[in-house]
Amino acid sequence: MSRKIAIHWFRQDLRLSDNPAFTHAAQHGSVLPIYILDDDNAGDYALGGASRWWLHHSLTSLSQSLGGQLSVYRGDPMDILADILARYDVEAVYWNRCYEPWRITRDALIKARLQREGVTVKSSNGSLLWEPWTIKKADGSPYKVFTPFYNKGCLRAAPPRTPLPEPRIESHVRDDQACTRIEQLDLLPAIRWDKKLESHWCIGESAAYERFTNFMDAALEHYKGGRDLPAKPYVSGLSPSLHFGEVSPHQLWHGIRAFNDDNNVDHFCSELGWREFSYSQLYYFPELPHSNWQSKFDAFPWRDDETALKAWQTGRTGIPMVDAGMRQLWQTGYMHNRVRMIVGSFLVKNLRLHWRHGERWFWDTLVDADLASNSASWQWIAGCGADAAPYFRIFNPVTQGKRFDPDGNYVRRFIPELSRLPDKYLFSPWEAPAPVLQEAGITLGSTYPTPVIDLKASRQTALEAFQSLKNREG
């Protein structure tokens, strides 16, 4: 007869410190820490390729932190937990809540079944500063605009709790009979395109904390103004670690607030607030990943153009600021936030391709792909989401490049074939005289593409398309 144990089910909380559910499990003495890769219930939102690569290395790091005692499985969690309960004397199961609609439905069913079998089940908040149901307007309805959501809702609510220390575990239990090895989860691609990502990232809890410390020491003082400059190291780069729970938002919130730098600290915290707002939107509108928040956009005249979509995906649109962003994404699994807005606006407004094409591509290629943030952000840029960018806000990638990459270092890094082009023409090479192009070694249409679309004409067409919605609404 095996001894009584508690299960801690790791999900998007791949850390030991400030982990509420893990702390609860530790109180039982003997803990069986598990991770279950559940592609079946996830359906269309099974992890994309870049996220699977990150997860492989994050699980490896977590297992090392647990002394090799992490048990990993692949399949339906209901079946896997039932099998564990049949072989071990389990008195409690703990997990931290997830907020994707499919996980909420699945977890409710699992919790009910375990409780019917006499097992204590407790879920905790390990991923958000304020859970969606705690931030509502006075009439009980959810906020639809960020500023009142954050200022009136979040900042007037109970402050984020203090981070918890790593708990002391009396003994770990490993399920050697039924668990698999991390390598057998098949998270790494068969064709090892992921090798190009390795030089850009250190993965795991300790690496996340080190990255956060370096950001506070070297970049925080430049954050508010510098976060819009893609060539500068003034962003934290913590979004994938935050998504996978290698670091908690509570650790970031309280860690950053220890600095006496109100402008930059407040701005960083407001960006955490945007993440909270995205989760609120997903919770109250679970169709967010695939349906327009504003239903009037169901009538928007999107185009179908596979050639243009492929050019956008591969960074071959002929628009340097767009192409640099898409190549950064492909080479590193990440894209600077300012550039995400530029490439998103180009896709949905200049090319007039459906925002779901962008959402799907980012889901597969971003290491920080997050269902709430990804969906809310694409709907924001398309103009169809909550508190969305107005229809007439169309980012001009030429003026955006000149403003936010004034020395051209970002574009030249990711589009080396344009590196010899003078700054004057770097963001619009089609305007360069033939001798200038020849001197720079550029042949448009050969060494670098001609633009897939005219920026001025496509902007006007987009404005007319958006205006048609207003007319229909009227």
C-alpha positions in Angstrom: 0.0 0.0 0.0 1.6 3.3 -1.1 1.6 6.3 1.1 -0.9 9.1 0.7 0.2 11.8 -1.7 -0.9 15.0 -3.2 -0.7 15.7 -6.9 0.5 19.0 -8.3 -0.6 19.3 -11.9 1.7 21.8 -13.7 0.2 23.6 -16.6 1.1 27.2 -17.4 2.9 27.6 -14.1 6.3 26.0 -14.9 8.1 27.3 -11.8 8.6 26.5 -8.1 8.5 29.9 -6.5 5.3 31.9 -6.2 3.3 28.9 -7.2 0.1 28.8 -5.0 -1.0 25.3 -6.1 2.4 23.8 -5.6 2.6 25.5 -2.2 -0.7 23.9 -1.2 0.5 20.5 -2.4 3.7 20.8 -0.4 1.7 20.9 2.8 0.9 17.2 2.3 4.5 16.1 2.6 4.6 13.7 -0.4 4.0 15.3 -3.7 3.7 13.8 -7.2 4.4 16.6 -9.6 3.0 16.0 -13.1 2.6 17.6 -16.5 0.1 16.4 -19.1 0.4 17.4 -22.8 -3.3 17.6 -23.8 -3.5 18.1 -27.6 -6.9 16.3 -27.9 -9.0 18.7 -25.9 -7.2 21.7 -27.2 -8.4 21.1 -30.7 -7.5 24.1 -33.0 -5.6 25.6 -30.1 -3.1 22.9 -29.5 0.3 24.5 -29.1 1.9 25.9 -32.3 5.4 24.8 -33.4 7.4 27.6 -31.7 5.5 27.2 -28.4 6.1 23.5 -28.4 9.8 24.1 -28.8 9.8 26.5 -25.8 7.7 24.0 -23.8 10.2 21.2 -24.4 13.0 23.2 -22.9 10.9 24.7 -20.1 9.8 21.2 -19.0 13.4 20.1 -19.1 14.4 23.0 -16.9 11.5 22.4 -14.5 12.4 18.7 -14.2 15.9 19.6 -13.3 14.7 21.9 -10.6 12.7 19.0 -9.2 15.7 16.7 -9.2 14.4 14.8 -12.1 11.1 14.0 -10.3 8.7 15.5 -12.8 6.3 12.9 -14.3 5.1 13.8 -17.8 2.2 12.3 -19.8 0.5 12.7 -23.1 -3.2 12.3 -23.6 -6.6 13.1 -22.0 -6.0 14.3 -18.4 -9.2 12.7 -17.2 -7.9 9.3 -18.2 -4.4 9.9 -17.0 -5.5 11.1 -13.6 -7.9 8.2 -13.2 -5.1 5.8 -13.9 -2.8 7.5 -11.3 -5.6 7.4 -8.7 -6.0 3.7 -9.3 -2.4 3.0 -8.6 -1.6 5.6 -5.8 -3.3 6.6 -2.6 -4.0 10.2 -3.7 -5.8 12.4 -1.2 -5.6 15.7 -3.0 -5.0 17.3 -6.5 -3.9 20.9 -6.9 -3.6 23.1 -10.0 -3.4 26.7 -11.0 -6.3 27.9 -13.1 -6.1 28.5 -16.8 -8.6 30.7 -18.6 -8.8 29.4 -22.2 -12.5 28.3 -22.8 -11.6 24.7 -23.6 -9.5 24.4 -20.4 -12.3 25.9 -18.3 -14.7 23.3 -19.6 -12.3 20.4 -19.2 -11.2 21.4 -15.8 -14.7 21.7 -14.5 -15.4 18.1 -15.6 -12.2 16.8 -14.1 -12.8 18.5 -10.8 -16.4 17.2 -10.5 -15.2 13.6 -11.3 -12.4 13.7 -8.8 -14.6 15.1 -6.0 -17.1 12.3 -6.7 -14.3 9.9 -6.0 -13.6 11.5 -2.7 -10.4 13.4 -3.7 -9.8 16.9 -2.5 -9.4 19.3 -5.4 -8.3 22.8 -5.2 -7.5 25.3 -7.9 -5.6 28.6 -7.4 -4.7 31.8 -9.2 -1.1 31.6 -10.3 -1.3 33.4 -13.6 -3.2 36.7 -13.3 -3.0 39.8 -11.0 -6.8 40.0 -11.0 -9.0 37.3 -12.2 -11.7 38.3 -14.7 -14.7 37.9 -12.5 -13.2 40.2 -9.9 -12.9 43.3 -12.2 -16.3 44.5 -13.3 -18.2 47.7 -13.6 -20.6 48.9 -11.0 -23.5 47.3 -12.8 -21.7 43.9 -12.9 -20.9 44.0 -16.6 -17.3 43.6 -17.9 -15.3 46.6 -19.0 -14.9 47.1 -22.8 -12.4 49.9 -22.7 -8.9 49.5 -21.3 -8.4 52.8 -19.5 -11.4 52.4 -17.1 -10.7 48.7 -16.8 -7.2 49.4 -15.5 -7.7 52.7 -13.6 -11.1 52.2 -12.1 -11.2 48.4 -12.0 -7.7 47.0 -11.4 -6.0 49.8 -9.5 -9.0 50.3 -7.2 -9.3 46.5 -6.5 -7.4 44.6 -3.9 -3.7 44.9 -4.8 -1.8 41.9 -6.2 -0.8 39.5 -3.5 2.9 39.3 -2.4 4.8 36.5 -4.2 5.2 33.2 -2.3 8.6 31.6 -1.6 9.5 28.2 -3.0 7.9 25.7 -0.7 9.9 22.9 1.0 8.8 19.5 -0.2 9.2 16.6 2.3 9.5 14.1 -0.5 8.8 13.9 -4.2 7.1 10.9 -5.9 7.8 9.9 -9.5 5.4 7.7 -11.5 8.0 5.6 -13.2 5.4 3.0 -14.2 3.2 5.1 -16.5 4.9 8.4 -17.3 6.9 9.1 -20.4 10.0 11.0 -21.1 10.0 14.7 -22.1 11.6 13.7 -25.4 8.7 11.3 -26.1 6.2 14.2 -26.1 7.4 15.0 -29.6 7.5 18.7 -28.9 10.6 19.3 -31.1 10.0 19.4 -34.9 11.2 16.5 -37.1 13.0 19.0 -39.4 15.0 20.9 -36.9 14.2 24.5 -37.9 14.1 25.3 -34.2 18.0 25.3 -34.1 17.9 28.9 -35.2 16.0 29.9 -32.1 18.5 28.5 -29.6 20.9 31.4 -29.7 18.2 33.9 -28.9 16.7 32.4 -25.7 17.6 31.0 -22.3 14.6 29.1 -21.0 13.3 28.2 -17.5 12.6 29.7 -14.2 16.1 30.8 -13.3 16.7 32.2 -16.8 13.4 34.2 -16.6 14.4 35.7 -13.3 17.8 36.6 -14.6 16.3 38.3 -17.6 14.0 40.3 -15.4 16.9 41.4 -13.2 18.9 42.4 -16.2 16.0 44.4 -17.6 15.5 46.3 -14.3 19.2 47.0 -14.1 19.9 48.0 -17.6 16.7 48.9 -19.5 14.0 50.0 -17.1 15.1 53.7 -17.1 14.6 53.8 -20.9 11.4 51.7 -21.0 8.6 54.2 -21.5 10.2 56.0 -24.4 12.5 53.2 -25.6 10.0 50.3 -25.8 8.9 51.6 -29.2 12.4 51.4 -30.7 12.8 47.8 -32.1 16.6 48.2 -32.6 17.1 49.0 -28.9 17.2 46.5 -26.0 14.6 48.3 -24.0 11.9 45.7 -23.7 11.9 42.9 -21.1 11.6 40.0 -23.4 9.6 38.2 -20.7 6.4 37.5 -22.6 7.1 33.8 -23.3 8.3 33.2 -19.7 5.1 34.9 -18.5 2.9 32.8 -20.7 4.5 29.5 -19.6 4.6 30.6 -16.0 8.3 30.5 -15.6 7.8 33.8 -13.8 4.5 35.1 -12.3 2.9 38.5 -12.9 3.0 39.0 -9.1 6.8 38.6 -9.1 7.0 41.2 -12.0 4.6 43.6 -10.4 6.2 43.7 -7.0 9.7 43.4 -8.3 9.4 46.4 -10.6 7.6 48.5 -7.9 10.7 48.3 -5.7 12.3 50.8 -8.1 11.9 54.6 -7.5 11.1 55.4 -11.1 7.4 56.2 -11.3 7.0 56.9 -15.0 8.8 53.8 -16.3 7.4 51.5 -13.5 3.8 52.7 -14.0 4.1 52.2 -17.7 5.5 48.6 -17.3 2.7 47.8 -14.9 0.1 49.2 -17.3 1.4 46.8 -19.9 0.8 44.0 -17.4 -2.7 45.5 -17.2 -3.2 45.1 -21.0 -2.5 41.4 -20.5 -5.2 41.3 -17.8 -7.6 43.1 -20.1 -7.0 40.5 -22.8 -7.9 37.7 -20.4 -11.0 39.6 -19.3 -12.1 39.8 -22.9 -11.5 36.1 -23.5 -13.3 35.1 -20.3 -16.4 37.2 -21.1 -16.3 36.6 -24.9 -15.0 33.0 -25.4 -15.5 33.3 -29.1 -12.7 35.9 -29.2 -10.2 33.7 -31.1 -12.4 33.2 -34.1 -15.4 35.7 -34.0 -15.5 39.4 -34.3 -16.2 41.1 -31.0 -18.1 43.8 -32.9 -20.5 41.7 -35.0 -20.8 44.5 -37.7 -17.4 43.3 -39.0 -19.0 40.1 -40.1 -20.0 42.0 -43.2 -16.5 43.5 -43.8 -15.3 42.9 -47.4 -12.1 40.9 -46.8 -10.0 39.8 -49.7 -8.7 36.3 -50.6 -5.1 36.5 -51.9 -2.9 33.5 -51.2 0.1 35.1 -52.9 0.0 38.2 -50.8 -0.5 36.2 -47.7 2.5 34.1 -48.4 4.6 37.2 -49.1 3.5 38.6 -45.8 4.3 35.3 -43.9 7.8 35.0 -45.4 8.8 38.7 -45.2 8.7 39.2 -49.0 6.2 42.0 -49.3 8.6 44.6 -50.6 7.8 46.9 -47.7 11.0 46.8 -45.5 9.5 47.6 -42.1 6.9 44.8 -42.6 9.5 42.3 -44.0 12.0 43.0 -41.2 9.3 42.2 -38.6 8.2 39.0 -40.3 11.8 37.9 -40.7 12.5 38.6 -37.0 9.6 36.4 -36.2 10.8 33.5 -38.3 14.4 33.8 -37.2 13.8 34.3 -33.4 10.2 33.2 -32.6 9.5 36.8 -31.4 8.6 40.2 -32.8 9.0 43.6 -31.2 5.6 44.9 -30.0 5.7 48.1 -32.1 6.5 46.1 -35.2 3.6 43.7 -34.4 1.3 46.6 -34.8 2.9 47.6 -38.1 2.8 44.2 -39.7 -0.8 43.6 -38.4 -2.1 46.8 -39.8 -0.5 46.0 -43.1 -2.1 42.6 -43.3 -5.7 43.6 -42.3 -5.8 47.1 -43.7 -3.5 47.4 -46.7 -3.8 43.8 -47.9 -7.3 43.5 -46.4 -6.8 39.9 -45.5 -8.8 38.6 -42.5 -7.2 39.0 -39.1 -7.6 35.3 -38.5 -4.8 34.7 -41.0 -2.5 36.7 -38.7 -3.8 35.2 -35.6 -3.1 31.7 -36.9 0.4 32.5 -38.2 1.4 34.1 -34.9 -0.1 31.2 -33.0 2.3 28.8 -34.8 5.4 31.0 -35.0 5.6 33.0 -31.8 7.3 31.5 -28.7 5.0 33.8 -26.6 1.8 32.8 -28.4 -1.0 33.3 -25.9 -4.7 32.7 -26.8 -6.0 35.8 -24.9 -3.3 38.3 -25.9 -3.0 37.0 -29.5 -6.7 37.1 -30.2 -7.4 40.4 -28.5 -4.4 42.1 -30.2 -5.4 41.0 -33.6 -9.0 42.1 -33.1 -7.6 45.4 -31.7 -5.5 46.1 -34.8 -8.3 45.0 -37.2 -10.7 47.5 -35.5 -13.3 44.8 -34.6 -12.3 44.2 -31.0 -13.1 45.8 -27.7 -11.4 49.2 -27.3 -10.1 48.6 -30.8 -8.0 50.9 -32.9 -10.3 53.2 -34.9 -10.9 52.2 -38.5 -9.0 55.2 -39.9 -5.9 54.3 -37.9 -3.8 52.7 -40.6 -0.1 52.4 -39.7 2.1 53.7 -42.6 5.1 51.3 -42.5 7.4 53.9 -44.2 6.7 56.7 -41.7 6.7 54.2 -38.8 10.1 53.0 -39.9 11.6 56.5 -40.1 10.2 57.4 -36.7 11.0 54.2 -34.7 14.0 52.9 -36.6 15.6 56.2 -37.5 19.1 54.8 -38.0 17.8 51.8 -39.9 19.6 49.3 -37.7 16.5 47.1 -37.2 15.7 46.9 -41.0 19.4 46.3 -41.9 19.7 43.6 -39.3 16.9 41.5 -40.7 17.1 42.5 -44.4 20.8 42.5 -45.1 20.2 42.8 -48.9 19.1 46.4 -48.2 22.1 47.2 -45.9 23.9 49.5 -48.4 20.8 51.5 -49.2 20.9 55.1 -47.9 18.7 56.0 -45.0 16.6 58.3 -47.2 15.3 55.3 -49.3 15.7 52.4 -46.8 12.0 52.2 -45.9 10.8 52.9 -49.4 13.4 51.4 -51.9 10.9 51.7 -54.8 11.4 55.5 -54.6 15.2 55.2 -55.0 16.7 56.3 -58.3 18.2 53.6 -60.5 21.8 54.7 -59.8 21.2 54.6 -56.0 19.8 51.1 -56.3 22.7 50.0 -58.5 25.2 51.4 -56.1 23.6 49.5 -53.2 23.6 46.3 -55.2 19.8 46.1 -55.3 17.6 44.9 -58.2 13.9 45.3 -57.3 12.0 42.3 -58.2 15.1 40.1 -58.0 17.4 40.8 -55.0 14.5 42.4 -53.1 10.8 42.3 -54.0 8.8 45.1 -55.5 5.9 46.1 -53.2 2.9 43.6 -53.3 0.6 46.6 -53.0 0.6 50.4 -53.3 0.5 51.8 -49.8 -1.5 55.0 -50.7 -4.0 53.3 -52.9 -4.6 50.4 -50.5 -5.0 52.8 -47.6 -7.8 54.6 -49.5 -9.5 51.3 -50.4 -9.4 50.2 -46.8 -10.9 53.5 -45.6 -13.7 53.0 -48.1 -14.3 49.5 -46.9 -14.5 50.6 -43.3 -16.8 53.4 -44.3 -19.1 50.9 -45.9 -19.6 49.3 -42.5 -20.5 52.7 -41.0 -23.0 53.3 -43.8 -24.5 49.9 -43.3 -24.7 50.5 -39.6 -26.4 53.9 -40.2 
